[in-house]
Amino acid sequence: MFFGQEDSAGVLWIAGINSGSYSIDFSEGDFANPEVKNYYTNVGLPEGYYVASVAGENVFMYSDEAFLKFDPIKKAFVSDKSFFDDLLLTGFIDEKPDGDVWITKGRPRKLSLAIKKEDHSYSREFSPFQRFNSYQIRNFGYDRQGRSWFGSEKSLLVYDAKVSFDYEKPFKTILRRITVNEKPVFGLGSRKFIRSRNRNLMIRRKGNVDTFPYDENSLRFDYAGLYIDVEFPNAYQVKLDGLKGSKWSNWSEETYKEFGNVDPGQYVFRVRSKNLYDAPGSETTYRFRILPP
């Protein structure tokens, strides 16, 4: 048995593998023979690997398949949406001394903070804790300075809310390099410098639109978000306006996109980025035209 916590009435709640949850009430009987009750398949709960946690006046029991709260009137665990509507894949919840609640959830486990409101409901915050999502957090602790400590399989982590950090600081998305038929037309310095080294590439520019012959129609765009983090890459979305059926791609850490055999027409390549805190970078565009034969 493991994951034991004591509620406000002094009842100890523990859970274990394939055994559900147990309440141990030392106010009934003597210390050597407390009142013990089991809540599992014997009371209609589905089988599973459950964890028991206490937050405020409530006792919760949860697994990958269910999230339940103990109803003291019914003397039973019932489905509960105190923290989220999706009740699957809950990892751990742990209440801070100030009443807010840490939650890990999903596959892989993602950390969030359920912030307690005046009406005793919760709002969840995700962005500041994205850096912790590469760790499988299993243990929580708190010190007198108000910091939260997290234990994972191989690391000890700390979060200090008093340390100021601008998670939503704006940053730019840039095009680093553009190649057409494997020949660069932008990047490696100034546009003028590059074109002087690739005079065999037929390119004309009118206004802010580059124009290419019909047989120079395979393009590659390399890009970057100017938010630098040693451990965590940025993510990108791209689309090519003018291409039939074009829409924003899924977010990806890939830093380039290729388009082959682009039909004659006018196009706008668009790329935007976001960092690990889901803060958006600017959108960057490149306009070009492929001539008909």
ABEGO torsion letter per residue (X at the ends): XBGBBBBAAGBBBBBBBGAEBBBBBAABEBAABBBBBBBBAAAGBBBEBBBBBBBEABBBBBBAABBBBBBAAAGBBBBBAAABABABGBBBBBBBAAGBBBBBBEOBBBBBBBBBBAAGBBBBBAAAAAAAAABBBABBBBBAAGBBBBBBAABBBBBBAABBBBAABBBBBBBABBBBGGBBABEGEBAAAAAAABAABBBBBBEABBBBBAABABBBBBBBBBBBBAABBBBBBBBBBGBBGBBBBBBBABABBBBBGBBBEBBBBBBBBBBAAGBBBBBBBBBBBBBBX
